[in-house]
Amino acid sequence: MSTEVLMPQMGESIAEGTIVRWIKAVGDTIDKDEPLFEISTDKVDAEIPAPNAGVLLEILVREGETVPVNSVVATIGAVGETAKTQDGADGRLPQPDSSPADLRQAASPAADNLREGLESPLSLDEPNLAGDAQLSSLDARRRSFSSPVVRKIAKAHGIDIGQLTGTGMSGRVTRKDIMAVVHKAGRTAAARPINPPPAVTFAPGEDVRTEKMSVMRRKIADRLVASMQTSPHVYSAYEVDFSRVDALRQRHKAAYEAQGARLTYTAFIARATADTIREFPFANASLDGDTITYRRDVNLGIAVALEQGLIVPVIRKADERSTIDLCRAIQDLAQRARTKQLKVEDVEGGTFTITNPGIFGGLWGLPILNQPQVAILAVGSIDKRAVVVDDMIAARPMCYLTLGYDHRLIDGADGGRFLQRLKQRLEEFDDAWMA
């Protein structure tokens, strides 16, 4: 008996979803909870697992199509059941010429310098299907078709899944298998140079090329335009000496790693920012007409760059967390954003956002407010620069922090006081805060 696969409801306010990509084709064998397709909603993008094991019999909604929640998008049958023939050559519904899946490009990690301590953009590189086709045996091919999470971990650590024997069905390598290999080898992901996006190709005789925005790109565009129309943006920037933070990071990062936490500059900035927000409640507020709402919980959004846009998962009650707890939360949200495992509640309720243009070497940024928030912090690159210290020239790791804020609520003097206090906290970061 076949099972209907439904468009899931990713939150109470979500009424529809868009199929971004089919991970499986008609006729493919599927394990229960194995990623089946990828969706995009107003709140979050996610990979949707198969409700049960079997064979994908039919795909009813094409990539790029938006349907209401609880709509039937596919059917799964028992192993051995014949799949229904589709018009597409690979058994799928025919896709539009420019689907969101065709517009994807790989994001690149940052260069390996002082910025290694910041959270790098998240790579969502797809597996090399050409390489998979060249594997020497059926068993190797089966192992290579492990879950996207496993493939991304393997790629990040330079591990060839085809050379491993996993404990999953047909020798598939599971997450537990790949993490065991990573820990045993003690490998770390190597940083790669930033690559330019792929060039736009034109057909012979064409002078222009037009294509539809991806779902995520369209949502980002709508929200940013609305934010600029809502809030008068103003910016203040301070230069911060990261010598103290850098020394503490070098001293404590081994102990943190032993506890499964990667100590990054982002964690220091998040800790200092959360404490500063508590001191300046206007930074943790929102505006509705002439009504100001001050929020008790400091829910810190950490912007994460994805290949097709940006997403801001939220660390709740960040001011009540220790530095190591913040490290773990940042890692967890980053990993789940990378693998499209975020839930709606992971991206809702943010009261202040930190974004990091410095990952790409930018000295500073002028970010747009994430409505209804009234403040956002941009972190520039942390680089050694010549500065004057006690009337002498010294090389120090320096960084520009830029605060963007809604001038309806926050004046320049208050924005300056906020940054001044944040600068003081980072330059005098207390060793006791590392516990």
Buried (B, 14 or more C-beta within 10 A) or exposed (E): EBBBBBBBBBBEEBEBBBBBBBBBBBBBBBBEEBBBBBBBBBBBBBBBBBBEBBBBBBBBBBBBBBBEBEBEBBBBBEEEBEBBEBEBEEBBBEBEEBBBBBBBEEBBBBBEEBBBBBBBBBBBBBBEEEEBEEBEEEBBBBBBBBBBBBBBBBBBBEBEBBEBEBEBEEBBBBBEBBEBBBEEEEEEBEBEEBEEEEEEEEEEEEEEEEEBBBBBBBBBEEBBEEBEEBBEBBBBBBBBBBBBBBEBBEEBBEEBEEEEBBBBBBBBBBBBBBBBBBEBEBBBBBBEEEEBEEBEEBBBBBBBBBBBBBBBBBBBEBBEBEBBBBBBBBBBBBBBBBBBBBBBEBBBEBBBBBBBBBBBBBBBBEBBBBBBBBBBBBBBBBBBBEBEEEEEEEEBBBBBBBBBBBEEBBEEEBBEBBBEBBBEBBBEBEEEBBE
